[in-house]
Amino acid sequence: LWDALAPYISYLPEEDRGMVELAFMQMVEAHGEQRRKSGDFYIIHPVAACSVLARMKLDRDTLAAALLHDVPEDTEVSLRDLEKQFNRETVFLVSGVTKLSVIKYQGEDRYAENLRRMFIAMSRDIRVIFIKLADRIHNLSTLQALPEHKARRIALESLDIYAPIAERLGMGTFKDEIQEIAFPFVYPEEYKQLLSRSDAEYQRRQKYTKQLSRRIERILEDQEIPYERVSGRAKRYYSLYKKMAEDGKSLSEIYDLIAFRIITDTVEYCYYVLSILHQEFQPMEARVKDYIAHPKPNGYQSIHTTLIDPHTETTFEAQIRTKDMHEYAEYGVAAHWVYKQEGSNPNEALDARHLKWIQELVHLGKEELSEEEYLKNVKLDLYQNEIFVLTPQGDAINLPEGATPLDFAYRIHGEVGNHASMAKVNGHPVKLSYELQNGDLVEIITDRKKRPRRDWLQWVKTRGARHAIRVALRKEGTDI
């Protein structure tokens, strides 16, 4: 097993490789002859999780912790024993992942408390969730060895919690893999129906995708446009099911059943590729999304365009991005995560928007909410789509879809929200309950005599605004 893992960690300095090898030897000795429900030796699991993280070129402490993550829980070797051989960072990560192993759908009280624990661990060191996601992906691959009810519980938890976390962190590869493996265990009937309806179509699309990939490559070569690769794929089953269920669409109404990723050298080439594709294929009106100029809230960048092949009348999507953008699309924050000198805060390398989102979930855990309210709010935070609106000074503020000027006011400052009297959106007066759209320019008009009203609670979408309004109403003695 070590011979299989060693090539994956060749990017590490020799001393760091030695530390990972020590973790491997300790893990093998601790787990010994233990086997999983599938019958496989247990040691295969931590090695598989470590391999996933090594492909992302993560640091030695993360890899060592991935190898050791089940040792304190499933063997006689304790965290205190590990402290004698490994540094503080590795032991902290092992401890964090061990605590997360008890997060299960087993009663709302316990489950909510364990989620609180997870978000606190993430706020201290984001690498905890990297290891947990890698651990979860390999566990999902062995679900067939478990009783049906247990397999469904793990798969449902993965769809509800871990896939959305991966998406919020921009880790597209992890999100896709979790969703695809979990789908047939959570929705077995829907999976079978979709398979029977789309399997032949899926095979046809796969064949066409290979042909069209070669055509696009020839087009780029004729134009002397450098590219790393052109990769095509037929839409995955879970994302297909989700799109049909949410939008009420049939297979024929979904335009990105086939999608291509074109990886090129620079941003300039991205736009050049876009113009060439629009010359060679028929672009669909209003189906260009420029996530390079306007990145998604999780940091994702790419240009998406929907095209029609005039030879076959087939509709497909092209995603155009640079190498760095592609690496980020695959691994998100992990792609740009750089561990600094020992003793510093590992989360310092995180983008502020990711750190803010995690910290908000930590603060949510401190609010006086029932377990049911807490779980509802966590899922809202994980699943919500975001928009960006602008202040009069040109600063971008991210808010959930459906947010109002009142949410915007409280995001600027509590006092701005408490004294908001009206708003202007793109220069036009609007009500404080108006639904904001992506790219709106928002200005809040305040009046010191104004005070929050109880009906404001129905107008806001953000937890921060709702909390600030409740606090202000209590101060005023208003019954809420």
C-alpha positions as a printed NumPy array, in Angstrom:
array([[  0.   ,   0.   ,   0.   ],
       [  2.84 ,   2.405,   0.775],
       [  4.308,   1.786,  -2.682],
       [  0.946,   2.768,  -4.183],
       [  0.694,   5.943,  -2.056],
       [  4.321,   7.111,  -2.317],
       [  4.122,   8.464,  -5.933],
       [  1.215,  10.707,  -4.926],
       [  3.294,  12.499,  -2.282],
       [  6.481,  12.936,  -4.348],
       [  5.832,  16.711,  -4.444],
       [  6.607,  16.976,  -0.708],
       [ 10.14 ,  17.69 ,   0.621],
       [ 11.942,  14.545,   1.791],
       [ 11.516,  15.391,   5.491],
       [  7.759,  15.839,   5.038],
       [  7.485,  12.562,   3.125],
       [  9.158,  10.927,   6.114],
       [  6.465,  12.33 ,   8.421],
       [  3.695,  10.971,   6.178],
       [  5.423,   7.567,   6.071],
       [  5.612,   7.557,   9.876],
       [  1.853,   8.24 ,  10.002],
       [  1.296,   5.38 ,   7.548],
       [  3.321,   2.945,   9.669],
       [  1.528,   4.027,  12.874],
       [ -1.861,   3.63 ,  11.15 ],
       [ -1.01 ,   0.136,   9.848],
       [  0.218,  -0.956,  13.288],
       [ -2.858,   0.488,  15.038],
       [ -5.516,  -0.956,  12.706],
       [ -3.69 ,  -4.247,  12.223],
       [ -6.036,  -6.936,  10.87 ],
       [ -9.235,  -4.872,  11.273],
       [-11.693,  -5.193,   8.41 ],
       [-14.578,  -3.039,   7.197],
       [-18.146,  -4.218,   6.598],
       [-17.18 ,  -4.746,   2.963],
       [-14.566,  -7.285,   4.034],
       [-11.633,  -5.078,   2.967],
       [ -8.754,  -4.491,   5.353],
       [ -9.442,  -1.24 ,   7.224],
       [ -6.097,   0.272,   6.25 ],
       [ -7.322,   0.621,   2.645],
       [ -9.767,   3.354,   3.731],
       [ -7.321,   5.91 ,   5.241],
       [ -4.91 ,   5.344,   2.35 ],
       [ -7.739,   6.055,  -0.136],
       [ -8.671,   9.27 ,   1.722],
       [ -5.027,  10.346,   1.849],
       [ -4.621,   9.706,  -1.904],
       [ -7.541,  12.024,  -2.692],
       [ -5.897,  14.849,  -0.718],
       [ -2.438,  14.136,  -2.128],
       [ -3.796,  14.642,  -5.659],
       [ -4.647,  18.161,  -4.489],
       [ -1.034,  18.569,  -3.285],
       [ -1.98 ,  19.362,   0.296],
       [  0.612,  19.653,   3.075],
       [  2.187,  16.874,   5.139],
       [  0.086,  17.51 ,   8.287],
       [ -3.152,  17.134,   6.326],
       [ -1.96 ,  13.903,   4.71 ],
       [ -0.665,  12.488,   7.994],
       [ -3.958,  13.33 ,   9.721],
       [ -5.916,  11.7  ,   6.881],
       [ -3.99 ,   8.48 ,   7.468],
       [ -4.524,   8.645,  11.235],
       [ -8.068,  10.032,  11.331],
       [ -9.768,   6.806,  12.522],
       [ -6.996,   5.623,  14.837],
       [ -8.214,   7.24 ,  18.126],
       [-11.817,   6.155,  17.56 ],
       [-11.353,   2.619,  16.229],
       [ -8.129,   1.383,  17.866],
       [ -6.46 ,   1.313,  21.279],
       [ -4.089,   4.141,  20.265],
       [ -5.276,   7.412,  21.834],
       [ -4.744,  11.054,  20.861],
       [ -2.333,  11.298,  23.792],
       [ -0.316,   8.437,  22.274],
       [ -0.201,  10.267,  18.924],
       [  1.07 ,  13.437,  20.641],
       [  4.292,  11.585,  21.466],
       [  5.117,  11.048,  17.782],
       [  3.389,  13.825,  15.82 ],
       [  3.284,  17.608,  15.939],
       [  0.493,  19.697,  17.388],
       [ -1.043,  20.489,  13.972],
       [ -1.411,  16.848,  12.954],
       [ -2.926,  15.852,  16.304],
       [ -5.335,  18.82 ,  16.205],
       [ -6.55 ,  17.756,  12.742],
       [ -6.973,  14.124,  13.834],
       [ -8.903,  15.325,  16.89 ],
       [-11.131,  17.564,  14.755],
       [-12.011,  14.8  ,  12.291],
       [-12.554,  12.27 ,  15.105],
       [-15.138,  14.573,  16.678],
       [-16.913,  14.887,  13.327],
       [-17.216,  11.123,  12.96 ],
       [-20.192,  11.156,  15.337],
       [-22.245,  13.537,  13.169],
       [-25.244,  11.393,  12.319],
       [-28.98 ,  11.799,  11.728],
       [-29.815,  10.318,  15.137],
       [-32.109,  12.743,  16.924],
       [-32.228,  16.487,  16.264],
       [-30.612,  17.523,  19.551],
       [-27.497,  15.416,  19.105],
       [-27.247,  16.088,  15.39 ],
       [-27.508,  19.855,  15.822],
       [-24.833,  19.823,  18.532],
       [-22.482,  17.838,  16.317],
       [-22.994,  20.253,  13.424],
       [-22.132,  23.141,  15.747],
       [-18.951,  21.272,  16.63 ],
       [-18.093,  20.775,  12.97 ],
       [-18.423,  24.442,  12.049],
       [-16.291,  25.457,  15.043],
       [-13.596,  22.996,  13.898],
       [-13.768,  24.425,  10.357],
       [-13.459,  27.972,  11.696],
       [-10.226,  26.999,  13.469],
       [ -8.693,  24.995,  10.615],
       [-10.39 ,  24.474,   7.254],
       [ -8.255,  21.366,   6.632],
       [-10.566,  19.453,   8.986],
       [-13.345,  19.539,   6.399],
       [-10.948,  18.651,   3.552],
       [-10.118,  15.417,   5.377],
       [-13.751,  14.775,   6.266],
       [-14.842,  15.185,   2.628],
       [-12.15 ,  12.785,   1.401],
       [-13.169,  10.343,   4.163],
       [-16.831,  10.646,   3.173],
       [-16.192,  10.06 ,  -0.54 ],
       [-14.447,   6.743,   0.117],
       [-17.095,   5.7  ,   2.662],
       [-19.806,   6.345,   0.078],
       [-18.049,   4.052,  -2.386],
       [-18.589,   1.113,   0.022],
       [-22.259,   1.778,   0.918],
       [-23.456,  -1.375,  -0.806],
       [-21.862,  -3.395,   2.017],
       [-24.148,  -1.765,   4.62 ],
       [-27.779,  -2.495,   5.567],
       [-30.193,  -0.517,   3.371],
       [-31.423,   1.833,   6.137],
       [-27.891,   2.711,   7.23 ],
       [-26.668,   3.237,   3.667],
       [-29.61 ,   5.581,   3.001],
       [-28.926,   7.574,   6.185],
       [-25.265,   8.126,   5.26 ],
       [-26.177,   8.992,   1.665],
       [-28.916,  11.432,   2.748],
       [-26.583,  13.141,   5.204],
       [-24.023,  13.436,   2.398],
       [-26.511,  15.096,   0.03 ],
       [-27.929,  17.4  ,   2.718],
       [-24.73 ,  18.533,   4.426],
       [-21.45 ,  17.503,   2.819],
       [-22.237,  18.142,  -0.875],
       [-23.493,  21.7  ,  -0.137],
       [-20.422,  22.412,   2.009],
       [-18.18 ,  21.249,  -0.856],
       [-20.122,  23.499,  -3.241],
       [-19.873,  26.53 ,  -0.953],
       [-16.112,  25.956,  -0.764],
       [-15.927,  25.745,  -4.575],
       [-14.863,  22.082,  -4.497],
       [-16.78 ,  20.951,  -7.579],
       [-15.106,  17.557,  -7.927],
       [-16.008,  16.597,  -4.356],
       [-19.585,  17.867,  -4.696],
       [-20.206,  15.98 ,  -7.963],
       [-18.749,  12.733,  -6.663],
       [-20.757,  12.838,  -3.429],
       [-24.005,  13.548,  -5.281],
       [-23.54 ,  10.865,  -7.922],
       [-22.715,   8.094,  -5.446],
       [-25.424,   9.071,  -2.938],
       [-28.235,   9.573,  -5.485],
       [-29.332,   5.919,  -6.003],
       [-29.324,   5.237,  -2.242],
       [-31.508,   8.248,  -1.351],
       [-33.848,   8.22 ,  -4.371],
       [-33.721,   4.623,  -5.664],
       [-36.994,   4.746,  -7.637],
       [-36.253,   8.117,  -9.22 ],
       [-32.767,   6.881, -10.101],
       [-34.127,   3.75 , -11.818],
       [-36.727,   5.771, -13.744],
       [-34.172,   8.32 , -14.891],
       [-31.766,   5.542, -15.859],
       [-34.392,   3.769, -17.959],
       [-35.466,   7.025, -19.636],
       [-32.039,   8.442, -20.297],
       [-29.545,   5.567, -20.478],
       [-29.795,   5.033, -24.236],
       [-29.775,   8.808, -24.695],
       [-26.77 ,   9.033, -22.377],
       [-24.806,   6.529, -24.472],
       [-25.704,   8.416, -27.654],
       [-24.577,  11.688, -26.1  ],
       [-21.294,  10.152, -24.97 ],
       [-20.521,   9.042, -28.54 ],
       [-21.452,  12.436, -29.972],
       [-19.385,  14.177, -27.292],
       [-16.2  ,  12.398, -28.431],
       [-16.814,  13.421, -32.051],
       [-17.533,  17.045, -31.162],
       [-14.462,  17.214, -28.896],
       [-12.265,  16.383, -31.868],
       [-14.026,  19.022, -33.993],
       [-13.471,  21.725, -31.375],
       [ -9.808,  20.729, -31.03 ],
       [ -9.33 ,  21.09 , -34.811],
       [-11.021,  24.512, -34.734],
       [ -8.658,  25.711, -31.988],
       [ -5.624,  24.308, -33.783],
       [ -6.621,  25.963, -37.084],
       [ -6.849,  29.292, -35.231],
       [ -3.526,  28.606, -33.457],
       [ -5.129,  28.996, -30.043],
       [ -3.109,  27.236, -27.306],
       [ -5.18 ,  24.894, -25.166],
       [ -4.376,  22.349, -22.499],
       [ -7.339,  20.133, -23.309],
       [-10.912,  19.941, -24.524],
       [-12.98 ,  17.582, -22.388],
       [-16.605,  16.735, -22.99 ],
       [-19.108,  15.096, -20.697],
       [-22.748,  14.102, -20.715],
       [-24.648,  15.622, -17.77 ],
       [-24.389,  13.562, -14.587],
       [-27.508,  11.744, -13.396],
       [-28.03 ,  13.567, -10.088],
       [-27.609,  17.043, -11.559],
       [-29.966,  15.991, -14.377],
       [-32.556,  14.732, -11.876],
       [-32.229,  17.889,  -9.766],
       [-32.659,  20.191, -12.754],
       [-35.726,  18.3  , -14.   ],
       [-37.273,  18.235, -10.512],
       [-36.608,  21.896,  -9.658],
       [-37.471,  23.437, -13.022],
       [-40.184,  20.966, -14.065],
       [-38.36 ,  20.372, -17.358],
       [-38.198,  17.342, -19.636],
       [-34.955,  15.951, -21.033],
       [-35.499,  17.798, -24.319],
       [-35.752,  21.146, -22.489],
       [-32.375,  20.904, -20.763],
       [-29.712,  22.618, -22.836],
       [-26.557,  21.474, -21.068],
       [-27.038,  17.714, -21.433],
       [-23.665,  17.872, -23.164],
       [-20.975,  20.223, -21.882],
       [-17.377,  20.896, -22.922],
       [-14.577,  22.362, -20.886],
       [-11.938,  24.189, -22.865],
       [ -8.811,  24.955, -20.834],
       [ -6.588,  27.652, -22.349],
       [ -3.653,  29.806, -21.25 ],
       [ -4.943,  33.309, -20.488],
       [ -8.087,  35.32 , -19.878],
       [ -7.587,  36.971, -23.305],
       [ -7.607,  33.549, -24.973],
       [-10.799,  32.654, -23.085],
       [-12.641,  35.509, -24.788],
       [-10.983,  34.687, -28.129],
       [-12.21 ,  31.082, -27.864],
       [-15.705,  32.418, -27.117],
       [-15.709,  34.533, -30.291],
       [-14.427,  31.616, -32.426],
       [-17.068,  29.226, -31.083],
       [-19.78 ,  31.791, -31.81 ],
       [-18.565,  31.909, -35.413],
       [-18.483,  28.12 , -35.829],
       [-21.71 ,  27.293, -33.961],
       [-25.022,  29.071, -33.466],
       [-25.097,  30.795, -30.051],
       [-28.401,  30.713, -28.171],
       [-29.685,  34.162, -27.31 ],
       [-29.118,  35.305, -23.722],
       [-27.289,  32.089, -22.84 ],
       [-23.798,  33.51 , -22.241],
       [-22.719,  33.705, -18.587],
       [-19.465,  35.504, -17.893],
       [-18.246,  34.218, -14.531],
       [-14.771,  35.577, -15.263],
       [-15.914,  39.191, -15.091],
       [-18.472,  38.307, -12.401],
       [-17.287,  35.258, -10.381],
       [-19.781,  33.127,  -8.46 ],
       [-19.908,  33.763,  -4.698],
       [-17.759,  30.659,  -4.065],
       [-14.983,  32.065,  -6.288],
       [-15.759,  29.992,  -9.416],
       [-14.661,  31.594, -12.693],
       [-15.403,  30.506, -16.266],
       [-17.332,  31.607, -19.359],
       [-20.411,  29.52 , -20.163],
       [-22.11 ,  29.7  , -23.536],
       [-24.899,  27.547, -25.   ],
       [-24.49 ,  26.642, -28.667],
       [-26.3  ,  24.733, -31.398],
       [-24.377,  22.478, -33.772],
       [-25.784,  23.37 , -37.232],
       [-24.902,  19.901, -38.597],
       [-26.92 ,  17.921, -36.059],
       [-29.151,  20.566, -34.372],
       [-27.704,  19.341, -31.064],
       [-27.547,  21.87 , -28.232],
       [-24.505,  21.872, -25.979],
       [-22.745,  24.065, -23.434],
       [-19.116,  25.207, -23.617],
       [-17.239,  26.234, -20.476],
       [-14.059,  28.214, -21.185],
       [-11.451,  28.862, -18.5  ],
       [ -7.727,  29.133, -17.734],
       [ -5.688,  26.413, -15.987],
       [ -5.851,  28.243, -12.654],
       [ -9.601,  28.715, -12.974],
       [-10.014,  25.019, -13.748],
       [ -7.957,  23.982, -10.731],
       [-10.117,  26.216,  -8.545],
       [-13.323,  24.841, -10.128],
       [-12.175,  21.322,  -9.236],
       [-10.794,  21.875,  -5.73 ],
       [-12.015,  25.328,  -4.651],
       [-10.403,  26.793,  -1.553],
       [ -8.116,  23.77 ,  -1.295],
       [ -6.487,  24.731,  -4.61 ],
       [ -5.396,  28.116,  -3.223],
       [ -4.841,  27.025,   0.353],
       [ -1.229,  27.531,   1.417],
       [ -0.108,  26.477,   4.861],
       [  2.123,  29.129,   6.359],
       [  4.804,  28.768,   9.028],
       [  4.093,  26.514,  11.97 ],
       [  2.075,  28.21 ,  14.663],
       [  0.202,  30.622,  12.382],
       [ -3.525,  30.454,  11.745],
       [ -4.059,  28.073,   8.789],
       [ -7.282,  29.904,   7.864],
       [ -5.38 ,  33.136,   7.119],
       [ -4.991,  31.928,   3.528],
       [ -8.773,  31.651,   3.109],
       [-10.67 ,  34.146,   0.994],
       [-12.597,  36.524,   3.284],
       [-15.976,  35.449,   1.859],
       [-15.377,  31.801,   2.801],
       [-14.156,  32.68 ,   6.275],
       [-17.162,  34.971,   6.799],
       [-19.611,  32.238,   5.782],
       [-18.033,  29.722,   8.181],
       [-17.939,  32.267,  11.013],
       [-21.611,  33.07 ,  10.432],
       [-22.444,  29.387,  10.937],
       [-20.431,  29.425,  14.176],
       [-22.347,  32.523,  15.37 ],
       [-25.624,  30.82 ,  14.405],
       [-24.74 ,  27.999,  16.813],
       [-24.514,  30.532,  19.66 ],
       [-27.976,  31.997,  19.036],
       [-30.895,  30.973,  21.24 ],
       [-32.662,  28.807,  18.675],
       [-34.502,  25.537,  19.017],
       [-32.71 ,  22.554,  17.45 ],
       [-35.328,  22.524,  14.684],
       [-34.768,  26.242,  13.944],
       [-31.006,  25.785,  14.016],
       [-31.053,  22.886,  11.53 ],
       [-33.435,  24.812,   9.26 ],
       [-31.135,  27.852,   9.279],
       [-28.017,  25.735,   8.617],
       [-29.647,  24.208,   5.535],
       [-30.818,  27.624,   4.347],
       [-27.248,  28.903,   4.65 ],
       [-25.811,  25.901,   2.814],
       [-28.307,  25.865,  -0.038],
       [-28.971,  29.528,  -0.677],
       [-27.925,  31.085,  -3.971],
       [-26.297,  34.481,  -3.716],
       [-26.454,  37.759,  -5.602],
       [-24.115,  40.741,  -5.611],
       [-25.366,  44.3  ,  -5.27 ],
       [-23.344,  47.528,  -5.243],
       [-23.069,  50.377,  -2.767],
       [-23.001,  53.988,  -4.115],
       [-19.199,  53.802,  -3.642],
       [-19.016,  50.753,  -5.951],
       [-18.331,  48.125,  -3.264],
       [-19.871,  44.696,  -3.938],
       [-22.07 ,  43.24 ,  -1.184],
       [-23.183,  39.609,  -1.37 ],
       [-26.715,  38.731,  -0.243],
       [-28.984,  35.679,  -0.629],
       [-31.433,  35.552,  -3.531],
       [-34.672,  37.313,  -2.561],
       [-32.891,  39.766,  -0.255],
       [-34.328,  43.253,   0.185],
       [-32.872,  46.759,   0.688],
       [-33.476,  46.182,   4.398],
       [-31.084,  43.195,   4.314],
       [-28.605,  45.414,   2.493],
       [-28.972,  48.165,   5.113],
       [-28.252,  45.805,   7.999],
       [-25.311,  44.267,   6.112],
       [-23.798,  47.801,   5.882],
       [-24.327,  48.583,   9.592],
       [-26.873,  47.873,  12.313],
       [-27.685,  51.565,  12.778],
       [-28.246,  52.038,   9.037],
       [-30.772,  49.214,   9.185],
       [-32.487,  50.419,  12.365],
       [-33.043,  53.915,  10.907],
       [-33.767,  52.959,   7.271],
       [-36.75 ,  54.872,   5.898],
       [-36.595,  54.116,   2.163],
       [-34.222,  52.934,  -0.542],
       [-33.149,  53.805,  -4.059],
       [-32.29 ,  51.014,  -6.485],
       [-30.512,  52.085,  -9.672],
       [-31.556,  55.655,  -8.855],
       [-35.288,  54.889,  -8.443],
       [-37.15 ,  54.98 ,  -5.089],
       [-38.319,  51.538,  -3.922],
       [-39.874,  50.044,  -0.787],
       [-37.652,  48.468,   1.84 ],
       [-39.359,  45.142,   1.002],
       [-38.371,  45.313,  -2.702],
       [-36.605,  42.182,  -4.013],
       [-33.075,  43.034,  -5.14 ],
       [-31.553,  41.666,  -8.354],
       [-27.967,  40.81 ,  -9.179],
       [-25.932,  43.943, -10.014],
       [-28.399,  46.468,  -8.525],
       [-26.946,  49.73 ,  -7.218],
       [-28.523,  50.292,  -3.789],
       [-28.698,  53.42 ,  -1.652],
       [-30.377,  53.581,   1.77 ],
       [-32.08 ,  56.774,   2.996],
       [-32.074,  56.981,   6.807],
       [-34.148,  58.941,   9.301],
       [-33.068,  59.12 ,  12.97 ],
       [-36.731,  59.088,  14.019],
       [-37.333,  55.739,  12.297],
       [-37.393,  52.548,  14.401],
       [-37.667,  48.87 ,  13.361],
       [-41.205,  47.479,  13.072],
       [-42.366,  43.922,  13.684],
       [-43.421,  43.445,  10.036],
       [-39.783,  44.025,   9.029],
       [-39.146,  40.448,  10.176],
       [-41.253,  39.284,   7.213],
       [-39.247,  41.402,   4.751],
       [-35.709,  40.236,   5.47 ],
       [-33.956,  37.079,   4.238],
       [-30.664,  37.299,   6.136],
       [-30.208,  35.914,   9.608],
       [-28.103,  38.92 ,  10.637],
       [-30.883,  41.376,   9.767],
       [-33.514,  39.269,  11.52 ],
       [-31.384,  39.049,  14.67 ],
       [-30.702,  42.821,  14.694],
       [-34.408,  43.612,  14.267],
       [-35.365,  41.292,  17.149],
       [-32.755,  42.902,  19.417],
       [-34.041,  46.406,  18.55 ],
       [-37.686,  45.396,  19.103],
       [-36.858,  43.931,  22.517],
       [-35.134,  47.193,  23.499],
       [-38.261,  49.063,  22.471],
       [-40.367,  46.651,  24.528],
       [-42.229,  45.376,  21.457],
       [-43.758,  41.888,  21.725],
       [-42.249,  39.585,  19.062]])
